[in-house]
Amino acid sequence: MKERDSESFGSLSQVLPNTSNSARMIQMSMANSGSAAPAPAGQDRSKWLLDCPEPPSPWNELKTQVKESYLTKAKKFKSLRKQPLLKRILFILEAVFPIFGWCRNYKLTMFKNDLMAGLTLASLCIPQSIGYATLAKLDPQYGLYTSVVPPLIYALMGTSREIAIGPVAVVSLLVSSMLTKLIDPETDPLGYRKLVLTTTFFAGIFQASFGIFRLGFLVDFLSHAAIVGFMGGAAIVIGLQQLKGLLGITNFTTNTDIVSVLRAVWRSCHQQWSPHTFILGCSFLSFILITRFIVKKNKKLFWLPAIAPLISVVVSTLMVFLTKADEHGVKTVKHIKGGLNPISINDLEFNSPHLGHIAKIGLIVAIVALTEAIAVGRSFAGIKGYRLDGNKEMVAIGFMNVIGSFTSCYAATGSFSRTAVNFAAGCETAMSNIVMAVTVFVALECLTRLLYYTPIAILASIILSALPGLIDIDEAIHIWKIDKLDFLALIGAFFGVLFGSVEIGLLVAVVISFAKIILISIRPGIETLGRMPGTDTFADTDQYPMSVKTPGVLIFRVKSALLCFANASSLEERIVGWINEEEEDDGNTKTNAKKNILFVVLDMSNLINVDTSGITALVELQNNLIQNGVELVIVNPKWTVLHKLNQAKFINKIGGKVYLTIGEALDACFGLKV
């Protein structure tokens, strides 16, 4: 076949002696590479592009997406009309409360595993919850309250089997660092608590709305790299703030940046601090960290680091009580209010002058809490081999925080450290959260008086022991190796939190992420294509040096998905510059002064949309090429792009030279020249 093609091209050259050297080179190149379909077939197929119907408008696309989102559920509800009433009720209950689905197959052996996991979880949760409440500038009992109601609500509505719900360090830091700028918790603890509960309410409303209206993409504004950097910076800030409790310092800064915290520690160390408190805290911190080292050597002892914080609380409390260390400068928790969560609906401040700031803080807390919870849930769901429903998770977490704000709870989410303990303890379902909540409730009813002598330094030690898991150095190195711009977002979030504040760290991370997108859009890049030997495939000549360029033709492919005001002029300048370079190179090697570039083929297969600036740039490119005796050919434009080019009458300006493939474009161009 190739021999016959070569003979036919050769005879055409003899019949048409006036054909230019470049045209004959195109003929021979196409003959040698085995060009496939004849020109008429390619021209017929180009009519398919030109005669395609008008694409749907953005409004119609939005309506279609909404219909597709809810059509499946609507069909399910319609099919239920023929079902008995009881079955319809069970279906609706199961859709809203997944617990009605898995509890039907629940067995006694599963409950035994969940019971052990829940008790193990509670032994870790009780001391951590008290510590995180102090980090949020609240009384210790509010951390315990947050470990009772939210886990129960999540067990009813959530889809994750392993996730452990309760207060976490990062959210506690977010709440305290942002709300203390509005009200000082030391001078007005009641007003501060009302702001915390109102913030929790707004966070829950935002989270539930994200799930109901399928707005989960908003959570993705915080990229994975930004979250890694933010968590690392927050861990260091939290650790530095715990020096107040570990050293027994009375007066401490309310700022969260590393400079202010270190300055406060330095001043306090030269004035008044408690060596007894420091020794006590460091001793039990070492004990907790040693238990984690032991479990790495022997996985069967997974329960040891889980109960180590509770053992630390019990032993240190007894030590302080027996030695009366509280009379020698060791600060203790003192009174913790016991009993069931008090109703707090009347404490929500909707008439506060700070309502706008509270809503903003609630949105930030909602996004950070959702990001952590969904990341944790999906990680363990992947290990167990089941699918986590992201929208149901958002609704469940949102409702548990809304109801939590009515019952004296502050913002709760999924904890990675406690979820890992829950998983290692062999939990089967969300029943482990129910067991944990009941155990914490029993502790609130019966054990709060026993915590009077619990030293503050132990709570600081428990928080410090949980922080190494938030600093993921291996992942930071991994991100550096893969994507330098992502690493820049990581570093921006890390240093923003460390030297600025939590809000600055988040803002820097989001700004860098958006700047990355804009940078890629402004410099989208184009690649020159050549034919891979022995195939009809065209590939980047830089990536595949063995690809063969077609003489007299420059083939470009746009890398960007959008040709817009930000990158259109850059694209035009680069194409014209490449053509000039190509002709200068050919002019240096040949004596004739004739133009050697006859066609520019622009592959638009990657281009999804184009705006008026992009079309204007294409018109200017076409005019520039015509002045130099070069013709522009377009290949495989998408539906919306082709429609806009037709509306702008650009297709008519290039003589309708639009083709499905590069091969058809070359065949047609050669036929036109001949």
N, C-alpha and C positions, 0 to 999 in steps of 0.2 A: 504493500500500500504506500509506504513512504517513497519507494522508487517511482511509482506512478505519479505521486504528488510532485516530486522533484522534476520529473520530465515535463509535467504540465506547466509548472512555474517557469521552467527554462524556456519552453516554447512561447509563453506569454512575453518574456523579456525580449525574445527575438522579434515577435510581432510588433511590440511597442518599444521601438528603439529610443524614443524620446523620454521614456520614464527615467526619473532621476536616479542617481547612484543610491541614495538613501532608500528610495522605494524598492529598488532591486535587492538591496540588503535585507529589507523587511521580508520580501518574498522568500529569499533563500533561508532566512532565519526561521520563518514559519514552516517552510517545507522540511527543514532538517529536524525541527522539534515535533513534527507529526501533528500539525494543527488539524482539528477535527471537523466540525460542522461547516458546510458551505454558507456563504453570506446570506442567501435568501432566507434560510431557516433562522439565522440569528436576527435578521430584520423582522421576521414574523414574530419572533419571541419578544422583540423590543416593543412591539405594539401592545403586548399584554401589559407592559408597564405603563405605557402612555394612555391606554384605554381603561385603566382600573377605576373603580368607583371612588367617590369621595370618602375619606376616612371619617370616623366618628369624631364629634367635637369633644373637647375636654369635659363639658357638662354631661354628655351621654356616657363617656367613659366612667365618670364618677358614679352615675346612676347604675351602670352595669356592675361596678364593683360592689356597691351597696347591696344590690339585688343578689349577687352571688354570695355575699357574706351571710345574708339572712334567708335565702331561698331554701337552702338545705334544711334549716330548722323549721321553716314554715311547712315544708313537705312532710316532715316528721310529725308535726302537730296535726296536720290534716289527716294523715294516715291513722291517727289515734282516735278519730271520731267514731270509727267502726269498732273500737275496742271497748271492753267493759269499763265502767266508771272507776273501779278500783285500780285497774291497770293504768288508766290515764293519770290518776293521782300519783301512783308510784313512779311513773315516767317523769312527771313534772318535778316531783321531789328529788328524784335521782339526778335530774339535770341541774337543779339548784344546789342540792346537798349530796355530793358524791358518796358520802358515808352510807347512804341507803343502797348503793350499788355493791360496795365491798363487804358490808356487814352481813349480807345474806349468805355468803360463803365463808363466814368467819368460824374458825374452829378453836377448840380449847388449847391445842398445841400452839397455835398462833398467839393466843392470849398470854400463854406462859412466857413466850419470847418477848412480847410487847411489855409485859409486866416487869421483867428483868431490865429491859432497855429503859423503860420509864423511870424506874427507881434509880438506875445508874445516872440517868440524865438529871434527875432531881438533885442528886448529891453534888453534881457540878453546877446546876442552875442556881441553887439557893445562894451560895456565897458569891457567884458571879453577878447575880441580879442585884444584890445589896451593893456590890462594888460599882456596877454600872449606874445605879441610881445616884450614888455620890458623885460620879463623874458628870452626870447630867444636872448637878447642883440641886437634887431633890432629896427628901428624907429617904432612908433605906427601905421603908416599907413599900414605896412606890415601885421599886424594882421587883419586889415580890408580887405586888398586884399585877404587874405587867406579865408575870409568868403564870398567871391563873386564867384570866378571861381570854386574851388573844389566842393561846394554844387551843382552848376549847372551841372557839369559833372556827379556827383554821381546820381543826379535825373534822368539823361538819362540812366545810365548804371547799377545802383544799384538795388538790389531786396528787401531791407528793406523799410518798409513804415514809420517807426518811427524814425530811426537814424538821428541825427543832426550832420552835418559835419562842421568842422572848426578846428582852433588851440586848442590844449589842453595843460594842465600844464605839464604833464609828458614828452611829446615829446618836448615841448619847453625847459625843463630842460636838456633833453638828448642832444639836438642840441647845446645849449650854453655851457654846461659843457665839451663836448668833442672837439668842434671846437675852443674854446678859448685857448686850448693848442697848436693849430697850428698858430693862428693869434689873436692878441689882438684887440678886436672890438673898444677899445678906441683910439688906435693909428692909426689903418687902418680900418675904418668902411666899405669902399668900398670893400677891399679885403675880409673882413669877410663876407659881404653880398654875394659876389660871391661864397664863400665856402658853405654858407647855401643853396643857390639855386642849386648848383651842388650836394650837399648831398640829397636834395629833389628829384632831377632827378634820382639819383641812387636808392633811396628808392622806387620810383615809378616803376622803371625797375624791381627791385627784386620782388616787390609785384605783378605786372602783370605777371611775369614769374612763380611765385608760382601758380597762378590760371590757366594759360595756360597749364603748364606741370603737373598740379595736384600734386604739391609738398607741399600741405598744412600741411603735417605731420611735416615739418620743424618748423612750428610755435609751435608745441607741445613740442619742446625742453624746452620751458618755461612752467613748470607745473603750475597748478592752485595755488598751495601753494606758489610757487616761485613768481608768479605775485602778490599775496596778500601781501607778505613780501616786495617785491620791491615797490609796490604802497605806502605802509605805510611809508617806509623809505624815498621815494621820496617826499611824502607830507610834512614830517617834515623838510627835507632839503629846499624845496621850501618856506615853512613858515618862516624858519630862514633867508633866503635870502631877504624876503620881509621886514625884519626889517630895511633894508637900506632905503627904501621908507617911511616906517611908522615913523621912527625917524628923517628923513631928513638928513641922513649921506651922506657926499660927497665922501670920500675915503673908499672903501670897498674891501675886498678880492675877488679874482676870484675863489678861491677854494670852493668846495661844501661840504667838510666834516664838521661835526658838531663842531669839535674842532677849526678849523680855523675860522669858521663863528662866534662862540661865542667869540673867542679871539678878532676878529675885532670889534664886537659890544661892548665889554668891553672897548677897547681902545678908541673907538669913543665917548662912553658915558662920558669918563673922559676928552674929549677934546672939541668936538663941535657937538651938536645935537640941533634940533629945538623942543621945547616944544609945540609950536603952531601947528606944523605939526603932532606931536604925538596925541594931544588932538583931532584934526580934524579927523585924520584917525581912532582912536579908537571909536569916536562917531558914525561914519557912519558904521563901522564894527559891532558895537552893534545893530544899526538899522537893518542891513541886517539879522543878526542872530535872532533878535526878530521876524522878519517877517516869518522866517522859523519855529520858535516855534509856531506862530499863526496858520500857515497852518496845523500843526499836529493836532491842536484842531478842525479846521474847514476846511475840504478838499475842500469845494467850493471856498475858497479863494486861489486856487492854483496859480492864476496870481500875487498875491501880492509879494512873494519872487522872481518871475521872473522879475518883473519890478523894484524891490527894487534897484538893482545896477544902473539902468538908472536914477532913481530918485536921488540916491546919487550923480551921476556925475553932473546932472543938478543943484541940490541945492548947492553942494559944489563949483561948478564953479561960480554960482551967488554970493555966499558968498565971494569968493576970489576977484572977480571983484569989488564988492561993497565996501569991506573993505580994498582993496589994500593989502591983506595979503602977496602977492608975494614980497612986499617990506620989509616985516618983517620976512623973512627967510622961508616962505612956498614955496617949489619948485613946479613948474607947468610944464605941458606937453609942452607948448609953440607951436611952429609951427608943424602942421600936414599937409603933402602934400595931397591935394585932387585930385579928378578926377579918371578916369578909370585906371585899372591896366596897368602900362607900360609894353611893351614887353621886356623880359629879356633873350632871347635866346643867345644873344651875351655875356651875363654875365656868362655863364656856363664855368667853368675853367677845360678843359680837358687836358691842357698842364701844369697844376700845379705840382710842385714837391711833393705835398702832395696827389696826386691822389689816391694812394693805401690806405692811411688813410681815405680819404673821402669815398671811396667805402666801407671800413669796417664799418665806422660810418653809412653810408646809409643802410647797411644790418641790423645793430642793430636797427636803427630807424624803418625800414620796419617791422621787426618781432614784436617789441613792439607795434607799431601802429596797425598792423593787429590783434594782440592778443586782444587789447582793443576793436577795432571796431567790430570784430566778436563776442566777448563775449557780448557786449552791444546789437548788432543786434539780436542774438539768444535769449537773455533773453526776449526781448519785442515781438519777433516773436512767442515765446512759449505762451506768454500771449494772443496774438491775435489769435493763433491757425493756423498759416500758416508756411510753410517750407522756411528757408533761404538757398539759394544756396551759399555754402561757396566758391566755385571756381569763380563764377561770382562776388562775393563780393571782392575777391582778385584782380580780373581783373579791376573792377570798381575803387577801391581805388588806385590801381597802376596807371591807366590812369589819374585819376584826379590829382595825384601828379606829373606825368610827364608833363601834360599840365599846371599844376600850376607852375612848375619850369620855364616854358616859359613866364609866366605872373606875375612875381614878387611875387609868393606865396611860403611860406615855408611849411614843411610837415604838412598835415592835416589828421585827422582821426575822428572817431565817438566819441563824448563826452557823457559820462554817465549822467552828470548833465543836460546838455541841452536836451538830448534825453528824460530824465524823464519829463522835462517841456513840450516838444513837445507832448509826450504821454498824459500827464495830460490835456493839452489844447485841446485835441480831434482831433488830426491830423488823416487824412484818408489815405493819400498817400504821396509820396515824393514831392508833390507840395508844401508842407510847406517849404522845403529847397529852392525851387525856390523863394517863397515869401520872405523868409529871405534874400536871396542873393540880390534880387532887392531892398529891404529896406536898406540893408547895402550900396549898390551902390548909392542910393539916398543920404544917409548920407555922403558918400565920396564926392559927387558932391556939396552938399549944406551946410553941417553942420560942416565941419572940422575947419572952422575959429572960430566957437563958442567954440571949445574945447581948445583954447589957454590958458585959465586960469584954466583948470582942474588940480587940485593938484595931484601930484604923489602919495601922501598918500592914495588917494581914490582908485587908481588902485591897490595899495598894499592891501588895505582892501578887494577889490573885489576878488583878488586871494586868500587871506587868508580865506574868507568866503566859497570858493569852496573846501577847503582842507579836512574838516572833512569827506566828503563823500568818500575820498580815503583811509581812515584808517578804516578797517573793523575788529574791535576787536572781534565781535561775530563769524565771520568766522575763525579767528585765534584760538579761543577756540574750535570751532567745529573740526578743523583740528587736534588740540592737542589730542582730545578725540578719534579720529578715527585712526590716523596714526602718530606715533611719528617721523618716519623718514621724512615724509612730513613736519612735523612741524619744523624739523631741517633745511630743505631747506628754509622754510619761514623765520626762524630766521637768517639764513646765508645771505639771500638776504637783509633782513631788516638792519642788522648791517653792512653788506658790503657797502650798500649805505650810511648809516649814518656816519660811521667812515672812510670809504675809498673814493670811488667815485661811480658814476653810473655804469661804466664798471666793477669795482670790485664786486659790488653787483650782477650784472647779471652773471658774471663769477662764483662767489661762488655758486649761485643758481643752475647753470647748472652742475657744478662739483659735488655738493652734490647729485643732482638727478641721475647723472650717477653712482656715488659711491653707491647709494642705489641699483641700478640695478645690479652692479657688486657684491655687498655684498650678494644679494639674490641668484645670480648665484653661488658664491663660496660656500655658505652654503645652498644648496637647501633643505636639509632635506629629510628624508625618514620616512615613517610611517608603523608601523606593523598593519596588518589587521586581523580581526577575523570575523567569520560568525555571522550575526545577527540572533537571535533565531527564528526558524520557517520560515526562508527565505533562498534564495540562494544569498543574498546580502552580500558582504564583506565590512567592514567599519573599520575606524581607531579605534584601541582599546582604545586610550587615549580619543578620543571624545565620544565614545560610550562604556563605561565600561561593559555594558551588553553583548557585542559581545564575542563570544566563540572562543578561539584559537584551532586549530586542532593539537592534540598531534603528535609530530614527524615532524611537518612541520612549517617552518617560512615563512610567507607571507609578502613581503615588497612592498610598492608602492613608486616610485620616484615622488617627488613633482615638480621637475624642468622640464621645457620644453626643456632644453638643457643639454646634458651630454658632457662636454668639458674639456679642459685642466685645467680650473679653479676649477672644482668641482669633477672630476672623482676620484682622489685618496681619497678625503674625503668620497665619497660614499662607496668606497671599504672598507676603514678602519672601517666605522660605521657598515656595514653589518657583517664583520668578528667579530668585537667586540661584537655585539649583540648575535651572535651564541655562542661565548665563554661564555658570561654571562649566556645564557640559559642553556648550558650544565653544567656549574659549579653549577647552582641552582639545576638542576636535579640530579647531582652527590651527592650533600649534602643531598638530601632527599631519595635517593635510594642506595642500597648496591651494585648493579651490576655496572660494569665498562664499559658496552657497550655504544656505542654512541646512544644518544636519538634523535638527529636531523638527519633525513634521506633526507629531501628535503628542498631547498630554492626556493620559488616561487617569481619571480621578475615581478611585474606588471608594464609594460611600457606604459600604456594607456595615461599618461600625457606627455610622452617624444615625442617631435616633431622632434628633430634632434640629431645626435651624431657625434663627430669628431674622429680622429685617437687616441687621448689621451683617450677618453671615451671607445673606443673599446679595447685599450690596458689594461685599468683598468678592463674591463669585463673579458678579458682573464686571467689576474692575479687572479681575484676573482674565476674564474672557477678552476684554478690550485690549489688554496688554499683550495677550497671546496673538490676537489678530494682527496687531501692528508688527509683530515679529514673524508673521507668516506661519503661525502654529495654530492647530485646531484643538479645541477642548472636547473631550469625550467623557461622559459620566457612566459609571457602572454601579448597578444594584443599589439605587437609593431606596430607603425605607418609605413606607406608605405616606406618613406625614410629611417627610422631607420632599417627596415627589409632588405631593399636592401643593405645597407652598411654592415650589419652584414653578409649577404650572400656573398658579395664581399670579406670580410675578412675571409670567411670560418669559422666563429664563430658558425654558426648554426650546421655545421657538428661536431664541437668539443663538443657540448652539446648533440649530438645524435639526433638532429632534434626535441628536446622537446620544441616546440612552439605551443601555444594554444590560442584560441580566448577568453576564459573566465577562471577565477580562478577555478570555479567548474569543468570544463572539465579537467583542469590541474590536480586537485586532483584525479578525477576519473581515469585518465590515469596513474598517478603515482602509485596509489593503485594497478591497474591492473598489472603494470610492476613488483611490488614487489611480488604480489601473484604468 
